[in-house]
Amino acid sequence: MAIISKSSLLACLITLVLFISAIQAHEALSMNQVINVDGTTHESSLLGTTNIDCGKECSRRCQLASRQKICKRACGTCCARCHCVPPGTSGHKDVCPCYAALTTHGGRKKCP
């Protein structure tokens, strides 16, 4: 039976705490959160705004679509995930890379 010294146990605990902190930081960044110096978090987005009215923005985006209900539903999903909707009624997806990158299970672009 191996005996674990106090220094080995302490080193393992410190490593575990650092590992957990790294995982939490990674999860926060992947969810568009910013970790403040005091440890609290807040939402962030690429455009600098934290709140977006997805209903209003998707109505604007889909106003010229022939199938508005489907367009608004897809846009709403994309807006909720990415916290942004590109300007105009089509194109301009380079303004919101997350919006442009979302795809369906079939590999087609999800966001209108």
C-alpha positions, 0 to 999 in steps of 0.5 A: 500500500502506497502512502501519499505524502501531504505535499503530493496530496496538496499538489493534486488538489491545487491541480484539480482546482486549476483544472476546474477553473480552466473548464469554467472559463472555457464554458463561459467563453463558449456561451458568450460570457465575459468573466469579470475580475471579481469572478462574476460573469455577464453576457457579451456579443460581437457587436457589443450589445448584450440585449437584442429584440430577436422578434423585432430584428427577425421581423425586419430580416424576414419582411420580404421572405415568401415564407415568413413564418418559417423565416422568422422561426429559423431567424429566432433560433439563430438570434437566440444562439448568436445574439445578433442578426445581420442588417438588411433582408438578406446577405451581410452575414459576415457581420455576424459570423456565428449566424452565418456558421449555423447549419441544419442536420442536413448541412444546409445554412440554417439562418435566413 
